[in-house]
Amino acid sequence: VLDTTTPYPVLLWIFGIDAISETQRVKAIKAIESWLMRRMLCRLTTKNYNKIFLELLDELKSSDDARVGDTVVEFLQSREGESDYWPADDDLAGSMEEMQYWARINQRRLKMVFSAIERELRDTGYSETLEFTQDLEIEHILPQEWSHHWELPGKKPLEVERIERDEAKNKIGNLTILTDKLNPSVSNAAWEDKREGIQEHTVLRGNHHLVTNWPDEWNEDTIAERSRWLSEKASAIWASPDSSCW
C-alpha cells in the first residue's frame, strides 16, 4: 500500500540469514515499518529512500547477525536529515493535528491507517478479531459540501470561518471509514442524522468512539480533538524512535 520497493533488499537479506533470531527479525521489520509509516503520516519526502536502504544493507552486512534488529533501530535512530529522520511523537502529533490529509495522502493509505487503528482498539484480549472483507470508503464527517446543513459558528469574520472550515474538513480528525453503502446514505447529512446513521450500522470501534465521545456537535474544535486521539493511537502502533520497546 505504501508503494515503495526500496526496503526489499534489506528485508530479503534479513529473511535470507538463518542465524537471525525471530525476535531480532521482528524488531527490524517493526522499526522499518514505523520509520516508513511515521514519515508517510508526516508527509515527508521519499526521494532518498533507495540510498538510505542501501546504506542500511551495507551496515547490516558488516554487523553481528545476533543483533540485526538492534542495528536497524540504531541506524534509523541516527538519521537526522529532512530526507531520512525518524519522526518522534511530537512530530507525528503535530502533523496529524495540523496537516490536511484528504487528497494529499491517497485513500488506500488512509484506509490502511484507519484499519490499523481499528485493530489496535480491538487488541484487548476480550474482543473478537475482525477482518476487513468489505470495500470500505473514506468519509468526511463534516461534509465536503458542508454549507448545505452545517452553519458556521459566527464568532469570527465570515470569510475567516469559511477558510478555517475548508481546512479542517480535510484533516484526519474529520475522516473515517464506512461501507460503500452507508457512506453515500449519510454523506451530506447534518451531524445529528449522520451520527445516528453511523451509530445504528457501524461495527467499528473507531466509529463507536466517534459517535460516543462527540454526540452533541461536530466542528473545528472536535476535529482537532479527534486528530489528537488518532495521533495517540498511531503512536502506539508505530513506536517512536525513543520508545522503550526498542
Contacts in CASP RR format, 6 or more apart in sequence:
PFRMAT RR
TARGET T0000
AUTHOR 0000-0000-0000
METHOD contacts of the structure
MODEL  1
VLDTTTPYPVLLWIFGIDAISETQRVKAIKAIESWLMRRMLCRLTTKNYN
KIFLELLDELKSSDDARVGDTVVEFLQSREGESDYWPADDDLAGSMEEMQ
YWARINQRRLKMVFSAIERELRDTGYSETLEFTQDLEIEHILPQEWSHHW
ELPGKKPLEVERIERDEAKNKIGNLTILTDKLNPSVSNAAWEDKREGIQE
HTVLRGNHHLVTNWPDEWNEDTIAERSRWLSEKASAIWASPDSSCW
1 108 0 8 1.000
1 109 0 8 1.000
1 112 0 8 1.000
2 36 0 8 1.000
2 37 0 8 1.000
2 40 0 8 1.000
2 109 0 8 1.000
4 36 0 8 1.000
4 46 0 8 1.000
4 49 0 8 1.000
6 49 0 8 1.000
6 50 0 8 1.000
6 52 0 8 1.000
6 53 0 8 1.000
7 32 0 8 1.000
7 36 0 8 1.000
7 49 0 8 1.000
7 53 0 8 1.000
9 53 0 8 1.000
9 54 0 8 1.000
9 57 0 8 1.000
10 28 0 8 1.000
10 32 0 8 1.000
10 53 0 8 1.000
10 56 0 8 1.000
10 57 0 8 1.000
10 60 0 8 1.000
10 72 0 8 1.000
11 29 0 8 1.000
11 32 0 8 1.000
13 57 0 8 1.000
13 60 0 8 1.000
13 61 0 8 1.000
14 20 0 8 1.000
14 25 0 8 1.000
14 28 0 8 1.000
14 29 0 8 1.000
14 60 0 8 1.000
14 68 0 8 1.000
15 25 0 8 1.000
17 65 0 8 1.000
17 68 0 8 1.000
19 65 0 8 1.000
19 66 0 8 1.000
20 65 0 8 1.000
20 66 0 8 1.000
20 68 0 8 1.000
21 66 0 8 1.000
24 66 0 8 1.000
24 67 0 8 1.000
24 68 0 8 1.000
24 69 0 8 1.000
24 70 0 8 1.000
25 68 0 8 1.000
25 69 0 8 1.000
27 69 0 8 1.000
27 70 0 8 1.000
27 72 0 8 1.000
27 73 0 8 1.000
27 246 0 8 1.000
28 68 0 8 1.000
28 69 0 8 1.000
28 71 0 8 1.000
28 72 0 8 1.000
28 73 0 8 1.000
30 239 0 8 1.000
31 69 0 8 1.000
31 72 0 8 1.000
31 73 0 8 1.000
31 76 0 8 1.000
31 246 0 8 1.000
32 72 0 8 1.000
32 76 0 8 1.000
33 238 0 8 1.000
34 86 0 8 1.000
34 238 0 8 1.000
34 239 0 8 1.000
34 240 0 8 1.000
34 241 0 8 1.000
35 76 0 8 1.000
35 86 0 8 1.000
37 113 0 8 1.000
37 234 0 8 1.000
37 237 0 8 1.000
37 238 0 8 1.000
38 86 0 8 1.000
38 87 0 8 1.000
38 91 0 8 1.000
38 92 0 8 1.000
38 238 0 8 1.000
38 240 0 8 1.000
39 46 0 8 1.000
39 86 0 8 1.000
39 87 0 8 1.000
40 105 0 8 1.000
40 109 0 8 1.000
41 87 0 8 1.000
41 92 0 8 1.000
41 95 0 8 1.000
41 96 0 8 1.000
41 105 0 8 1.000
41 113 0 8 1.000
41 234 0 8 1.000
42 87 0 8 1.000
42 91 0 8 1.000
42 92 0 8 1.000
42 95 0 8 1.000
42 99 0 8 1.000
43 95 0 8 1.000
43 99 0 8 1.000
43 104 0 8 1.000
43 105 0 8 1.000
44 82 0 8 1.000
44 83 0 8 1.000
44 85 0 8 1.000
44 87 0 8 1.000
45 82 0 8 1.000
45 83 0 8 1.000
47 83 0 8 1.000
48 83 0 8 1.000
48 84 0 8 1.000
52 79 0 8 1.000
52 83 0 8 1.000
52 84 0 8 1.000
55 75 0 8 1.000
56 72 0 8 1.000
56 75 0 8 1.000
56 76 0 8 1.000
59 71 0 8 1.000
59 75 0 8 1.000
60 68 0 8 1.000
60 71 0 8 1.000
60 72 0 8 1.000
63 71 0 8 1.000
64 71 0 8 1.000
70 246 0 8 1.000
73 241 0 8 1.000
73 246 0 8 1.000
76 86 0 8 1.000
76 241 0 8 1.000
77 86 0 8 1.000
77 241 0 8 1.000
77 242 0 8 1.000
77 246 0 8 1.000
79 85 0 8 1.000
79 86 0 8 1.000
86 240 0 8 1.000
86 241 0 8 1.000
87 95 0 8 1.000
87 240 0 8 1.000
87 241 0 8 1.000
88 240 0 8 1.000
88 241 0 8 1.000
88 242 0 8 1.000
89 235 0 8 1.000
89 240 0 8 1.000
92 231 0 8 1.000
92 234 0 8 1.000
92 235 0 8 1.000
92 240 0 8 1.000
93 228 0 8 1.000
93 231 0 8 1.000
93 232 0 8 1.000
93 235 0 8 1.000
94 231 0 8 1.000
95 231 0 8 1.000
96 172 0 8 1.000
96 173 0 8 1.000
96 227 0 8 1.000
96 228 0 8 1.000
96 230 0 8 1.000
96 231 0 8 1.000
96 234 0 8 1.000
97 171 0 8 1.000
97 224 0 8 1.000
97 227 0 8 1.000
97 228 0 8 1.000
97 231 0 8 1.000
98 171 0 8 1.000
99 171 0 8 1.000
99 172 0 8 1.000
100 167 0 8 1.000
100 170 0 8 1.000
100 171 0 8 1.000
101 110 0 8 1.000
101 170 0 8 1.000
101 171 0 8 1.000
101 172 0 8 1.000
101 175 0 8 1.000
102 138 0 8 1.000
102 140 0 8 1.000
102 169 0 8 1.000
102 170 0 8 1.000
102 171 0 8 1.000
102 175 0 8 1.000
103 170 0 8 1.000
104 170 0 8 1.000
107 137 0 8 1.000
107 138 0 8 1.000
110 138 0 8 1.000
110 172 0 8 1.000
110 175 0 8 1.000
111 136 0 8 1.000
111 138 0 8 1.000
111 177 0 8 1.000
113 172 0 8 1.000
113 234 0 8 1.000
114 136 0 8 1.000
114 138 0 8 1.000
114 175 0 8 1.000
114 176 0 8 1.000
114 177 0 8 1.000
114 206 0 8 1.000
115 132 0 8 1.000
115 136 0 8 1.000
115 177 0 8 1.000
116 234 0 8 1.000
116 237 0 8 1.000
117 206 0 8 1.000
117 230 0 8 1.000
117 233 0 8 1.000
117 234 0 8 1.000
117 237 0 8 1.000
118 130 0 8 1.000
118 132 0 8 1.000
118 177 0 8 1.000
118 204 0 8 1.000
118 205 0 8 1.000
118 206 0 8 1.000
119 130 0 8 1.000
120 233 0 8 1.000
120 236 0 8 1.000
120 237 0 8 1.000
121 205 0 8 1.000
121 206 0 8 1.000
121 209 0 8 1.000
121 233 0 8 1.000
122 128 0 8 1.000
122 129 0 8 1.000
122 130 0 8 1.000
122 205 0 8 1.000
127 205 0 8 1.000
130 203 0 8 1.000
134 179 0 8 1.000
134 180 0 8 1.000
135 179 0 8 1.000
135 180 0 8 1.000
136 177 0 8 1.000
136 178 0 8 1.000
136 179 0 8 1.000
136 180 0 8 1.000
137 177 0 8 1.000
137 178 0 8 1.000
137 179 0 8 1.000
137 180 0 8 1.000
137 183 0 8 1.000
138 175 0 8 1.000
138 176 0 8 1.000
138 177 0 8 1.000
139 175 0 8 1.000
139 176 0 8 1.000
139 177 0 8 1.000
139 178 0 8 1.000
139 183 0 8 1.000
139 186 0 8 1.000
139 187 0 8 1.000
140 169 0 8 1.000
140 170 0 8 1.000
140 174 0 8 1.000
140 175 0 8 1.000
140 187 0 8 1.000
141 173 0 8 1.000
141 174 0 8 1.000
141 175 0 8 1.000
141 176 0 8 1.000
141 191 0 8 1.000
141 194 0 8 1.000
141 210 0 8 1.000
141 218 0 8 1.000
141 223 0 8 1.000
142 150 0 8 1.000
142 165 0 8 1.000
142 168 0 8 1.000
142 169 0 8 1.000
142 174 0 8 1.000
142 191 0 8 1.000
142 218 0 8 1.000
142 219 0 8 1.000
142 223 0 8 1.000
143 149 0 8 1.000
143 150 0 8 1.000
143 169 0 8 1.000
143 187 0 8 1.000
143 188 0 8 1.000
143 189 0 8 1.000
144 169 0 8 1.000
145 188 0 8 1.000
146 165 0 8 1.000
146 169 0 8 1.000
148 188 0 8 1.000
149 188 0 8 1.000
149 189 0 8 1.000
149 190 0 8 1.000
150 165 0 8 1.000
150 190 0 8 1.000
150 191 0 8 1.000
152 158 0 8 1.000
152 161 0 8 1.000
152 162 0 8 1.000
152 165 0 8 1.000
153 161 0 8 1.000
153 219 0 8 1.000
154 161 0 8 1.000
155 161 0 8 1.000
156 164 0 8 1.000
164 220 0 8 1.000
165 220 0 8 1.000
168 174 0 8 1.000
168 220 0 8 1.000
168 223 0 8 1.000
168 224 0 8 1.000
169 223 0 8 1.000
171 223 0 8 1.000
171 224 0 8 1.000
171 227 0 8 1.000
172 227 0 8 1.000
172 230 0 8 1.000
173 223 0 8 1.000
173 224 0 8 1.000
173 226 0 8 1.000
173 227 0 8 1.000
173 230 0 8 1.000
174 223 0 8 1.000
174 226 0 8 1.000
176 198 0 8 1.000
176 206 0 8 1.000
176 207 0 8 1.000
176 210 0 8 1.000
177 204 0 8 1.000
177 207 0 8 1.000
178 186 0 8 1.000
178 198 0 8 1.000
178 202 0 8 1.000
178 207 0 8 1.000
179 201 0 8 1.000
182 197 0 8 1.000
182 198 0 8 1.000
182 201 0 8 1.000
182 202 0 8 1.000
185 197 0 8 1.000
186 193 0 8 1.000
186 194 0 8 1.000
186 197 0 8 1.000
186 198 0 8 1.000
191 217 0 8 1.000
191 218 0 8 1.000
195 211 0 8 1.000
195 215 0 8 1.000
195 218 0 8 1.000
198 207 0 8 1.000
198 210 0 8 1.000
198 211 0 8 1.000
199 208 0 8 1.000
199 211 0 8 1.000
202 208 0 8 1.000
202 211 0 8 1.000
209 229 0 8 1.000
210 226 0 8 1.000
213 226 0 8 1.000
214 222 0 8 1.000
214 225 0 8 1.000
214 226 0 8 1.000
239 245 0 8 1.000
239 246 0 8 1.000
END
